[in-house]
Amino acid sequence: MESASHLPEQSDGFPAESLVGLLLGILSIAALLWYYAHNDLLLYGDAVAHINIARRVIDNRSWLSSFFQLGTVWLPLQHVAMLPFVWNNRLWQSGIAGSIPSMVAYVLGGLGIFRLMTGVVPTPSAKSADKGGAPISRLVPAIAATAIYALNPNLLYLQTTAMNEPIYMAFFVWALVYLQEALRANPERAVEPQNDIAREQALERCGICLAGGAWTRYDGWFAAAIILPVIVILAVRWLRNQPERSRRRALTKSLIEILLLNALVPAFWLAYNHRVSGRAMDWANGPYSAKAIAERTTKPDAPPYPGRDHPITAAQYFLKAAQLNVGGESDARVVLVFAACGSLILLRRFRQYWVWLLLWLPLIFYAFSIAYGSVPIFIPAWWPFSYYNVRYGLELLPVFAVFPVVFTTNLGLTRASKVIWWGVLILLISICYAGAWKNTPITLREARANSRTRVAMEEGLADSMVRLPKGAPLLMYESSHVGALQRAGIPLKNVISESSHPDWEWALLDPAHKADYIIGCQGDPVWMASREHRSELDEIVSISVPGQERCTIYRPSVRGASPQTP
């Protein structure tokens, strides 16, 4: 059995993996240019928040607090990855600073699918081949699965934004790639030093990818909790079969490093949250957590969101969201059937291919997250017939890329029948993706549906803010409309916000004497403070947008100054 690490080369000696990476890079850049030209990079409110969290690290009121500007809810790796780019005003304002890490992850994720499938793809038995069939080159399934992954319209859009799903997916896929390579570098009937070294390196890389995923999304915590015990069990078994003391010591060292690295993630994050907010679990139950957002946005008399306290219903909603991220309801349902059949084929060969079945882990994670973690998914096809977190279904894209190819590879006994089944799969995926492009990718529809009024408000605020004196100190609750500051190009260091302690608390007590301009949106802390000190403030502009709370810009009336009026 060949190791997955030895990839085939083209006839001219150019590595196939390099060619695939080049094509993925071209696709990624083409998608960026298209969506940049259509002003679609900053539609997701979360994308705007991610970029400005990273910007706040290098653009804040005190460099001493830079390390503590990474927030307490979203994990920090994506924000750290943006730091080399977000300092540039053009990249910051356009959103491209957030696109670059996602685009790199898109390319790496596609290469991960290619590497996973280039190893050993399940094929019909030699007995079947003797009846007239011919073994399919292992490059064909790898290229097919990579194409399904990389050409997905929703992934192509999302990788141009500052959303972190593409980054997590790349870490997750590569963790499974290295876990698979560790298994294949350890033949049970032969102990060779070269195989031992390859196994240890693959395990270490798997651990690094698990930690990377855990630094990106909480999905990674779940994946690590499932995969790390498996690694421990495998390592213990390998240690028992290893006669050389030096190799046992090396494997034990690698295992300890993997466990410590992954234990560092939750330990650091709990300590960081405690330092910033005073609550170690602020990411789970703080004012900006998913639980708090669900409580604020749910009316007291409203029914529970679909799937709450019901894991089976939650799993159905996640599966439906995953299908909608592939194509139309009926077409994607057929692809799901192909994926389920491919999974059944691997179940029959569980001992050899169980690592691939871990691609289904997002289904389990989101079934319980929706049911018990206050993480609803709303899809237009089912009640409540709206868009919310539909993009989460994209994390099951590797399943739709890998398992239908496994199923198709195992169909047909003759060359002609194999060609027919491959044609069926290609036609099916083409119909799904063509329909997605025609109807607009659902992740883009979700972004547009949920951003229309917010973008209108932030554009109105930005138009007024750019007329304010340059460098004037502002008081604003950034969680409401930080995108307005980004659009106006106002440095965050000029803004007293909820991330500026203790300036924020003092400014709320006396806004007229702490800032030249006060921007409050109805219901936020600055608005409430301005109500209490209304006699000391002059309203200079008020902006109203249907579906958004009214925002007002004030200036102090007690100073006697006459700043430029928007």
Backbone torsions as a table, in degrees:
resi	resn	phi	psi	omega
1	MET	NA	130.3	-176.1
2	GLU	-80.5	147.2	174.7
3	SER	-74.6	141.1	-179.6
4	ALA	-66.9	-15.7	-177.4
5	SER	-76.9	-13.6	-179.9
6	HIS	-97.6	95.3	-174.9
7	LEU	-86.8	148.1	178.6
8	PRO	-70.3	158.8	178.1
9	GLU	-117.5	156.4	175.3
10	GLN	-69.7	168.1	-176.9
11	SER	-61.9	-27.6	179.8
12	ASP	-88.8	6.7	177.8
13	GLY	90.0	0.1	-179.8
14	PHE	-81.6	122.6	-175.8
15	PRO	-58.8	136.9	-179.6
16	ALA	-62.1	-38.0	-178.8
17	GLU	-62.9	-38.0	178.6
18	SER	-66.0	-40.8	179.1
19	LEU	-64.3	-42.8	177.9
20	VAL	-61.8	-43.6	178.5
21	GLY	-61.4	-39.6	178.7
22	LEU	-63.0	-46.0	-180.0
23	LEU	-64.6	-39.6	177.7
24	LEU	-63.3	-40.3	178.0
25	GLY	-62.3	-40.7	178.5
26	ILE	-63.8	-43.8	177.4
27	LEU	-60.5	-43.8	-178.2
28	SER	-62.0	-46.8	-178.7
29	ILE	-67.0	-39.1	178.8
30	ALA	-61.9	-42.2	178.5
31	ALA	-64.6	-40.8	178.7
32	LEU	-60.4	-46.4	-179.2
33	LEU	-61.7	-39.5	-179.3
34	TRP	-65.1	-51.7	-175.5
35	TYR	-74.7	-27.4	173.7
36	TYR	-66.0	-41.9	179.1
37	ALA	-64.2	-26.4	-179.4
38	HIS	-100.1	11.4	176.3
39	ASN	57.3	42.5	-177.4
40	ASP	-107.1	5.4	-174.5
41	LEU	-75.6	-26.8	-173.1
42	LEU	-115.4	31.4	-179.7
43	LEU	-76.7	-39.9	179.6
44	TYR	-70.4	127.0	175.5
45	GLY	-60.6	-35.5	178.2
46	ASP	-65.5	-35.5	178.8
47	ALA	-64.3	-42.7	177.3
48	VAL	-61.2	-43.1	-179.9
49	ALA	-65.2	-42.5	179.2
50	HIS	-58.4	-47.7	-178.0
51	ILE	-62.2	-41.1	-175.9
52	ASN	-78.8	-22.7	170.3
53	ILE	-64.9	-45.5	177.7
54	ALA	-63.5	-42.7	179.8
55	ARG	-61.9	-35.8	-177.0
56	ARG	-65.6	-25.3	179.4
57	VAL	-63.9	-36.5	-177.4
58	ILE	-107.2	-3.8	-177.0
59	ASP	-135.9	82.0	-178.1
60	ASN	-144.1	175.9	-172.1
61	ARG	-76.2	-17.0	-179.9
62	SER	-149.0	120.3	-179.3
63	TRP	-63.2	-20.9	178.6
64	LEU	-65.3	-24.3	-177.4
65	SER	-98.5	5.2	-174.3
66	SER	-56.0	-44.0	-176.8
67	PHE	-63.2	-26.2	-176.4
68	PHE	-99.3	23.4	178.0
69	GLN	-102.3	11.2	-175.9
70	LEU	-83.3	2.1	-179.9
71	GLY	81.5	177.9	-177.6
72	THR	-128.7	-2.2	-178.2
73	VAL	-107.4	-60.6	178.7
74	TRP	-74.6	137.9	179.2
75	LEU	-67.6	153.9	-161.7
76	PRO	-89.0	-11.7	-170.0
77	LEU	-59.6	-44.1	-179.3
78	GLN	-60.3	-40.7	-178.8
79	HIS	-67.5	-38.1	176.9
80	VAL	-65.1	-38.1	-179.9
81	ALA	-65.6	-23.4	179.5
82	MET	-82.2	-16.4	-172.1
83	LEU	-56.9	-37.6	179.0
84	PRO	-65.9	-12.8	-174.1
85	PHE	-116.9	-30.5	-169.2
86	VAL	-74.2	-12.7	178.2
87	TRP	-70.7	-23.5	179.1
88	ASN	-77.6	123.2	-174.5
89	ASN	-60.7	-39.7	179.8
90	ARG	-64.2	-44.7	179.7
91	LEU	-67.7	-35.1	178.5
92	TRP	-67.3	-52.3	-175.5
93	GLN	-67.4	-34.9	-178.8
94	SER	-77.9	-22.8	-175.9
95	GLY	93.3	-5.7	-178.4
96	ILE	-65.2	-27.9	177.2
97	ALA	-57.8	-33.4	176.8
98	GLY	-84.7	-21.5	-179.7
99	SER	-72.0	-37.0	-171.1
100	ILE	-58.6	-50.1	177.9
101	PRO	-61.2	-36.7	178.7
102	SER	-66.9	-37.3	179.8
103	MET	-67.7	-42.0	176.2
104	VAL	-60.8	-42.0	179.4
105	ALA	-65.3	-36.2	177.2
106	TYR	-59.7	-46.6	179.7
107	VAL	-63.6	-45.6	-179.5
108	LEU	-66.2	-37.1	177.9
109	GLY	-63.5	-42.5	176.7
110	GLY	-63.4	-40.9	176.9
111	LEU	-64.6	-33.6	177.2
112	GLY	-64.2	-43.3	176.5
113	ILE	-62.0	-42.8	178.6
114	PHE	-60.9	-45.1	-179.2
115	ARG	-65.8	-40.6	179.9
116	LEU	-61.0	-42.2	-175.5
117	MET	-85.0	-15.7	-179.0
118	THR	-79.9	-16.4	-179.1
119	GLY	-61.3	-94.6	178.0
120	VAL	-135.1	109.8	-178.7
121	VAL	-91.7	131.5	178.2
122	PRO	-57.3	128.3	-179.7
123	THR	-131.1	162.7	176.6
124	PRO	-56.4	156.0	-176.6
125	SER	-67.4	163.6	178.4
126	ALA	-60.8	-31.2	179.0
127	LYS	-61.5	-41.1	178.0
128	SER	-66.9	-38.7	-178.7
129	ALA	-64.5	-32.4	-179.3
130	ASP	-66.2	-21.0	-178.7
131	LYS	-82.9	8.3	176.8
132	GLY	126.5	-9.6	-179.2
133	GLY	-82.7	161.3	177.4
134	ALA	-126.1	137.4	-179.9
135	PRO	-58.7	137.6	178.9
136	ILE	-83.0	133.3	177.6
137	SER	-55.0	140.0	-177.8
138	ARG	-69.1	-14.6	176.1
139	LEU	-72.7	-31.2	-176.5
140	VAL	-64.1	-50.6	176.5
141	PRO	-62.1	-37.3	-179.7
142	ALA	-64.4	-43.6	179.3
143	ILE	-66.2	-40.9	-179.4
144	ALA	-62.8	-47.5	-179.5
145	ALA	-64.6	-40.7	178.7
146	THR	-64.0	-39.5	179.1
147	ALA	-64.9	-41.8	178.3
148	ILE	-61.1	-40.9	179.3
149	TYR	-68.9	-50.6	-169.9
150	ALA	-76.7	-28.8	-177.9
151	LEU	-89.1	0.2	179.7
152	ASN	-59.7	122.3	-175.9
153	PRO	-59.5	-34.9	-178.0
154	ASN	-72.5	-39.4	176.7
155	LEU	-67.6	-38.5	179.3
156	LEU	-61.2	-36.3	176.4
157	TYR	-74.4	-48.2	-173.1
158	LEU	-63.3	-31.0	-179.3
159	GLN	-73.3	-7.4	174.7
160	THR	-93.6	0.3	-178.2
161	THR	-111.0	176.4	178.9
162	ALA	-91.3	30.7	175.9
163	MET	-85.7	151.3	-170.9
164	ASN	-100.3	2.0	178.5
165	GLU	-60.8	-44.9	178.3
166	PRO	-60.5	-34.7	-179.9
167	ILE	-67.0	-45.3	179.5
168	TYR	-64.0	-42.3	-178.5
169	MET	-59.7	-38.4	178.5
170	ALA	-63.9	-46.0	178.8
171	PHE	-61.5	-42.6	-176.6
172	PHE	-64.6	-46.9	-179.0
173	VAL	-62.9	-43.8	-178.4
174	TRP	-69.7	-29.7	174.6
175	ALA	-60.5	-41.2	178.7
176	LEU	-71.6	-35.1	176.7
177	VAL	-58.9	-49.0	-177.3
178	TYR	-71.0	-32.3	175.6
179	LEU	-64.7	-41.6	177.1
180	GLN	-63.3	-41.9	-179.8
181	GLU	-67.3	-33.5	176.1
182	ALA	-63.5	-39.5	179.4
183	LEU	-67.5	-39.5	-176.4
184	ARG	-79.5	-13.2	176.6
185	ALA	-89.5	8.8	-176.6
186	ASN	-130.4	69.8	176.1
187	PRO	-58.0	132.2	-175.7
188	GLU	-69.3	-24.0	-174.8
189	ARG	-99.6	2.5	-179.5
190	ALA	-146.6	133.2	178.4
191	VAL	-114.6	110.0	-178.4
192	GLU	-124.4	139.1	179.8
193	PRO	-54.9	-39.8	-178.5
194	GLN	-63.3	-40.9	177.4
195	ASN	-66.0	-38.4	179.9
196	ASP	-63.3	-44.4	179.5
197	ILE	-64.8	-43.5	178.9
198	ALA	-62.0	-38.9	179.4
199	ARG	-65.1	-45.1	-179.7
200	GLU	-64.4	-40.9	178.6
201	GLN	-65.1	-41.2	179.3
202	ALA	-65.1	-40.2	178.1
203	LEU	-63.1	-43.8	179.6
204	GLU	-62.0	-41.9	178.7
205	ARG	-66.7	-36.9	175.1
206	CYS	-60.5	-44.4	178.3
207	GLY	-63.0	-38.7	178.2
208	ILE	-64.5	-42.6	179.4
209	CYS	-66.6	-38.4	175.8
210	LEU	-61.7	-42.6	178.4
211	ALA	-65.9	-39.5	177.3
212	GLY	-60.4	-43.3	176.7
213	GLY	-64.1	-38.4	179.5
214	ALA	-70.2	-25.4	175.0
215	TRP	-80.1	-8.4	-174.2
216	THR	-105.2	-49.0	-179.5
217	ARG	-142.5	156.6	179.3
218	TYR	-70.9	-16.3	170.4
219	ASP	-55.1	-35.5	-179.8
220	GLY	-65.7	-30.6	176.2
221	TRP	-64.1	-42.4	179.8
222	PHE	-65.9	-45.8	-180.0
223	ALA	-60.6	-42.1	179.1
224	ALA	-65.2	-38.2	-179.9
225	ALA	-64.4	-28.0	178.8
226	ILE	-85.4	-43.8	-170.8
227	ILE	-81.8	-35.9	-177.5
228	LEU	-61.2	-44.3	175.7
229	PRO	-59.8	-34.4	177.1
230	VAL	-63.5	-43.3	178.3
231	ILE	-61.4	-41.5	179.0
232	VAL	-61.2	-45.5	-179.9
233	ILE	-61.5	-44.7	179.6
234	LEU	-64.1	-42.4	-178.7
235	ALA	-63.7	-40.9	178.7
236	VAL	-62.6	-41.5	179.3
237	ARG	-65.7	-40.3	178.7
238	TRP	-66.9	-36.6	179.1
239	LEU	-63.2	-36.9	179.7
240	ARG	-65.9	-31.1	-177.7
241	ASN	-92.5	2.7	-176.6
242	GLN	-98.4	113.2	-176.8
243	PRO	-79.6	-24.9	-176.1
244	GLU	-84.3	129.1	-177.7
245	ARG	-66.4	-38.9	-178.9
246	SER	-63.7	-38.1	-180.0
247	ARG	-73.3	-34.5	175.5
248	ARG	-63.1	-41.0	179.3
249	ARG	-64.8	-41.9	-179.6
250	ALA	-64.8	-42.5	179.5
251	LEU	-66.9	-40.3	178.0
252	THR	-62.2	-41.0	177.9
253	LYS	-61.9	-44.2	179.0
254	SER	-62.2	-41.7	-179.4
255	LEU	-64.2	-43.9	179.2
256	ILE	-63.0	-41.8	179.2
257	GLU	-62.3	-41.4	179.5
258	ILE	-61.8	-46.7	-177.6
259	LEU	-66.5	-41.9	179.6
260	LEU	-65.7	-42.0	179.7
261	LEU	-60.1	-43.9	-178.1
262	ASN	-77.3	-26.5	174.7
263	ALA	-71.6	-25.7	-179.8
264	LEU	-63.9	-31.9	-175.0
265	VAL	-61.1	-61.6	180.0
266	PRO	-65.3	-34.3	-179.8
267	ALA	-63.0	-47.0	179.0
268	PHE	-63.4	-43.7	-174.3
269	TRP	-67.5	-36.5	175.6
270	LEU	-65.7	-43.2	178.9
271	ALA	-66.1	-40.1	-180.0
272	TYR	-64.2	-45.0	178.5
273	ASN	-61.0	-40.5	179.5
274	HIS	-65.0	-38.5	-179.2
275	ARG	-68.9	-40.1	-175.0
276	VAL	-79.5	-44.4	-172.5
277	SER	-113.0	-11.4	-176.2
278	GLY	85.8	2.1	-179.8
279	ARG	-133.3	118.3	-178.0
280	ALA	-63.3	-29.5	-178.0
281	MET	-100.4	25.4	-178.5
282	ASP	-59.6	-32.5	179.7
283	TRP	-65.7	-22.8	-176.4
284	ALA	-100.0	-36.6	-176.2
285	ASN	-135.0	16.1	178.2
286	GLY	-77.7	-179.3	-175.8
287	PRO	-65.7	-19.3	-180.0
288	TYR	-108.9	8.6	-178.9
289	SER	-75.5	165.6	178.2
290	ALA	-61.1	-35.9	179.2
291	LYS	-64.0	-45.4	-179.3
292	ALA	-67.1	-39.6	178.9
293	ILE	-63.1	-42.3	179.0
294	ALA	-62.7	-40.0	179.7
295	GLU	-67.6	-38.3	-179.3
296	ARG	-71.3	-33.4	-173.6
297	THR	-95.0	-2.2	-179.7
298	THR	-102.0	125.7	178.7
299	LYS	-69.6	148.1	-176.3
300	PRO	-57.2	-35.1	-176.8
301	ASP	-97.4	7.8	-178.1
302	ALA	-78.1	146.5	176.2
303	PRO	-68.9	157.6	178.7
304	PRO	-63.9	150.6	179.5
305	TYR	-65.6	154.0	-176.6
306	PRO	-61.1	130.2	178.5
307	GLY	97.0	-9.3	-179.4
308	ARG	-65.2	126.3	-178.5
309	ASP	65.8	12.7	179.8
310	HIS	-134.2	90.7	-176.2
311	PRO	-58.9	-33.8	-178.8
312	ILE	-66.8	-47.1	176.9
313	THR	-62.3	-40.9	178.8
314	ALA	-60.1	-43.0	179.0
315	ALA	-63.5	-36.8	178.5
316	GLN	-64.6	-41.1	178.7
317	TYR	-66.2	-39.3	179.1
318	PHE	-67.2	-42.2	177.9
319	LEU	-62.1	-40.0	177.8
320	LYS	-65.3	-41.1	176.3
321	ALA	-62.1	-38.7	178.2
322	ALA	-63.3	-42.4	178.4
323	GLN	-63.1	-42.9	-178.8
324	LEU	-66.4	-22.6	175.5
325	ASN	-79.8	-8.5	176.9
326	VAL	-100.0	-40.5	-178.7
327	GLY	178.6	-153.7	178.6
328	GLY	-69.5	167.8	-174.6
329	GLU	-60.5	-51.0	-175.7
330	SER	-72.2	-42.8	-178.9
331	ASP	-64.6	-47.0	-178.3
332	ALA	-66.3	-27.2	178.4
333	ARG	-64.8	-37.6	177.3
334	VAL	-66.4	-40.3	177.7
335	VAL	-62.3	-38.9	177.8
336	LEU	-62.9	-38.6	177.4
337	VAL	-63.4	-43.0	175.8
338	PHE	-58.2	-44.0	-179.4
339	ALA	-63.9	-40.3	179.2
340	ALA	-65.0	-40.5	178.6
341	CYS	-66.1	-40.1	176.1
342	GLY	-62.5	-36.7	177.8
343	SER	-66.3	-37.6	178.5
344	LEU	-64.8	-37.1	176.9
345	ILE	-61.4	-41.9	179.6
346	LEU	-71.6	-29.9	175.8
347	LEU	-61.4	-35.4	177.9
348	ARG	-68.5	-22.6	177.7
349	ARG	-117.4	42.2	-171.4
350	PHE	-55.9	-41.5	-175.8
351	ARG	-58.9	-32.3	-175.0
352	GLN	-94.2	-29.6	-169.8
353	TYR	-126.4	22.6	-176.1
354	TRP	-64.2	-27.3	180.0
355	VAL	-60.6	-38.6	-178.4
356	TRP	-63.2	-32.4	-178.1
357	LEU	-67.8	-16.7	176.8
358	LEU	-68.3	-11.4	174.7
359	LEU	-61.6	-18.3	178.1
360	TRP	-81.8	-3.0	-176.7
361	LEU	-54.9	-38.0	178.7
362	PRO	-57.0	-31.4	178.2
363	LEU	-62.6	-43.7	179.7
364	ILE	-67.5	-44.2	-178.4
365	PHE	-59.9	-47.7	-176.0
366	TYR	-76.0	-26.4	174.5
367	ALA	-59.4	-42.7	180.0
368	PHE	-82.1	-30.5	178.0
369	SER	-66.9	-42.3	177.5
370	ILE	-66.5	-43.3	-175.6
371	ALA	-69.6	-41.8	-171.2
372	TYR	-126.5	-0.3	-175.2
373	GLY	-113.2	12.7	179.4
374	SER	56.7	41.8	179.0
375	VAL	-121.0	81.2	-177.5
376	PRO	-74.7	155.1	170.2
377	ILE	-125.5	121.9	175.6
378	PHE	-109.6	132.6	-179.8
379	ILE	-126.6	147.0	-175.5
380	PRO	-66.6	-19.4	-176.5
381	ALA	-80.9	-25.4	-177.1
382	TRP	-125.5	161.5	177.8
383	TRP	-55.7	136.3	8.5
384	PRO	-91.0	23.1	171.8
385	PHE	57.4	51.4	178.9
386	SER	-145.9	-171.9	-176.7
387	TYR	-118.0	122.5	172.6
388	TYR	-162.3	118.2	179.5
389	ASN	60.8	25.2	177.5
390	VAL	-60.8	-30.6	-177.0
391	ARG	-62.6	-21.5	179.5
392	TYR	-58.1	-31.3	180.0
393	GLY	-62.1	-19.2	179.9
394	LEU	-64.3	-21.6	-178.6
395	GLU	-67.9	-12.2	175.4
396	LEU	-92.9	4.6	179.9
397	LEU	-57.3	-40.3	176.7
398	PRO	-56.4	-32.4	176.3
399	VAL	-64.1	-45.1	-179.7
400	PHE	-70.4	-20.2	179.0
401	ALA	-85.7	-40.7	-171.3
402	VAL	-87.1	-52.2	-168.0
403	PHE	-73.0	-35.2	172.7
404	PRO	-61.3	-33.5	177.2
405	VAL	-68.5	-40.9	176.4
406	VAL	-59.8	-43.9	-179.9
407	PHE	-62.5	-47.5	-178.1
408	THR	-64.9	-37.9	-179.8
409	THR	-62.0	-27.6	-176.1
410	ASN	-97.2	6.7	179.3
411	LEU	-98.1	148.3	174.1
412	GLY	87.0	139.3	-180.0
413	LEU	-104.8	-15.6	-179.8
414	THR	-120.6	165.4	179.5
415	ARG	-60.8	-41.3	-178.5
416	ALA	-63.5	-42.9	-179.3
417	SER	-68.4	-33.4	176.9
418	LYS	-64.1	-43.7	178.9
419	VAL	-61.1	-39.6	179.5
420	ILE	-62.8	-45.6	-178.2
421	TRP	-67.7	-37.1	175.0
422	TRP	-64.4	-37.8	176.5
423	GLY	-63.7	-38.7	177.3
424	VAL	-61.4	-45.7	-179.1
425	LEU	-64.6	-45.2	-179.3
426	ILE	-61.9	-42.8	179.2
427	LEU	-64.3	-41.9	-179.0
428	LEU	-62.8	-47.8	179.2
429	ILE	-64.9	-38.3	179.4
430	SER	-62.6	-42.0	178.4
431	ILE	-63.7	-43.2	179.6
432	CYS	-60.7	-49.5	-174.9
433	TYR	-73.3	-35.2	176.6
434	ALA	-64.6	-40.1	177.4
435	GLY	-65.7	-38.1	178.5
436	ALA	-63.9	-42.1	177.9
437	TRP	-66.5	-40.8	-178.2
438	LYS	-64.4	-41.9	-177.4
439	ASN	-90.3	1.6	-174.9
440	THR	77.5	126.3	178.8
441	PRO	-50.7	138.4	-172.1
442	ILE	-65.9	-28.0	176.3
443	THR	-67.0	-34.9	176.8
444	LEU	-72.9	-38.0	175.9
445	ARG	-62.6	-41.1	177.8
446	GLU	-61.6	-45.6	-179.6
447	ALA	-62.0	-43.8	-179.8
448	ARG	-66.7	-43.1	-177.7
449	ALA	-62.7	-38.3	-175.1
450	ASN	-91.7	-5.0	-175.5
451	SER	-112.0	-9.7	-170.4
452	ARG	-54.7	-52.9	-177.1
453	THR	-74.8	-34.7	179.7
454	ARG	-65.2	-44.8	179.7
455	VAL	-62.6	-40.9	178.8
456	ALA	-61.3	-41.7	178.4
457	MET	-65.9	-44.3	-178.0
458	GLU	-68.4	-33.6	175.2
459	GLU	-65.6	-41.1	177.5
460	GLY	-64.5	-43.6	177.6
461	LEU	-63.6	-43.7	-178.8
462	ALA	-62.1	-40.9	178.6
463	ASP	-59.8	-36.0	178.5
464	SER	-77.7	-36.3	-176.8
465	MET	-68.7	-34.7	-177.9
466	VAL	-67.1	-15.1	179.2
467	ARG	-89.4	-7.8	178.0
468	LEU	-74.1	155.4	177.9
469	PRO	-56.1	134.6	-178.4
470	LYS	-63.4	131.3	178.2
471	GLY	84.3	3.0	-179.9
472	ALA	-67.8	134.4	176.9
473	PRO	-65.3	132.6	-179.6
474	LEU	-117.2	152.2	171.7
475	LEU	-118.2	119.9	-175.3
476	MET	-155.8	143.9	174.3
477	TYR	-86.2	101.7	-170.8
478	GLU	-67.2	-25.3	-179.2
479	SER	-63.5	-21.6	179.3
480	SER	-75.5	-58.0	-173.6
481	HIS	-147.2	59.0	177.4
482	VAL	-64.4	-22.2	177.5
483	GLY	-62.0	-26.2	177.0
484	ALA	-66.8	-41.0	176.7
485	LEU	-63.7	-40.2	179.7
486	GLN	-64.4	-45.5	179.6
487	ARG	-63.6	-37.6	-178.7
488	ALA	-80.0	-12.3	-179.8
489	GLY	71.5	28.2	-179.7
490	ILE	-85.1	122.4	178.8
491	PRO	-57.0	136.5	-178.8
492	LEU	-67.2	-21.0	178.1
493	LYS	-68.2	-15.9	177.8
494	ASN	-86.1	-1.9	-172.2
495	VAL	-114.1	126.3	170.3
496	ILE	-85.7	114.8	-175.6
497	SER	-133.5	-176.4	-178.1
498	GLU	-65.5	-11.3	177.1
499	SER	-94.3	1.3	-177.4
500	SER	-107.9	94.9	-179.5
501	HIS	-108.5	138.3	1.5
502	PRO	-93.2	9.5	-178.7
503	ASP	-55.2	-38.3	-178.1
504	TRP	-59.9	-49.0	-177.7
505	GLU	-64.0	-40.9	179.6
506	TRP	-68.0	-37.5	-178.4
507	ALA	-66.8	-36.3	178.5
508	LEU	-67.1	-29.7	178.7
509	LEU	-76.0	-26.9	-177.7
510	ASP	-149.1	68.7	-174.0
511	PRO	-62.4	-31.9	-175.6
512	ALA	-66.5	-24.3	-177.0
513	HIS	-109.0	4.4	-176.9
514	LYS	-114.1	-14.0	-178.5
515	ALA	-148.4	153.3	176.7
516	ASP	-79.1	-30.3	179.0
517	TYR	-138.1	141.8	-178.4
518	ILE	-120.9	123.7	179.4
519	ILE	-114.2	111.4	-179.0
520	GLY	-122.4	136.7	175.0
521	CYS	-111.4	136.8	-170.0
522	GLN	-48.4	123.4	177.9
523	GLY	98.6	-16.8	-178.8
524	ASP	-86.7	167.2	-175.0
525	PRO	-58.5	-35.9	179.9
526	VAL	-69.4	-39.9	177.4
527	TRP	-61.4	-44.1	-179.9
528	MET	-65.6	-39.4	177.2
529	ALA	-64.7	-38.0	179.5
530	SER	-68.4	-30.2	175.4
531	ARG	-64.5	-40.7	-178.0
532	GLU	-70.2	-26.4	-177.6
533	HIS	-117.6	33.6	-174.2
534	ARG	-60.3	-32.0	-178.0
535	SER	-68.4	-17.9	-178.4
536	GLU	-98.4	1.3	-174.0
537	LEU	-124.6	143.8	173.7
538	ASP	-109.2	129.3	177.0
539	GLU	-79.4	127.1	-178.8
540	ILE	-111.1	-23.4	174.6
541	VAL	-161.6	144.3	177.9
542	SER	-131.8	134.1	-174.8
543	ILE	-120.5	127.3	179.3
544	SER	-123.2	133.8	176.8
545	VAL	-134.5	128.9	178.0
546	PRO	-54.4	131.3	-179.3
547	GLY	89.6	-3.6	178.6
548	GLN	-126.7	150.3	175.4
549	GLU	-68.7	141.0	-179.0
550	ARG	-64.5	137.0	179.3
551	CYS	-114.9	141.8	-176.3
552	THR	-132.4	139.3	174.5
553	ILE	-105.6	126.1	179.3
554	TYR	-115.1	161.6	167.1
555	ARG	-134.4	150.1	-178.5
556	PRO	-63.3	137.1	176.8
557	SER	-93.8	-9.9	-173.9
558	VAL	-87.1	-12.0	-174.5
559	ARG	-88.5	-21.0	179.4
560	GLY	76.3	3.2	179.5
561	ALA	-79.4	163.0	179.9
562	SER	-126.4	69.9	179.4
563	PRO	-65.8	160.3	-178.6
564	GLN	-61.8	132.2	-178.6
565	THR	-93.2	131.8	178.5
566	PRO	-62.6	NA	NA
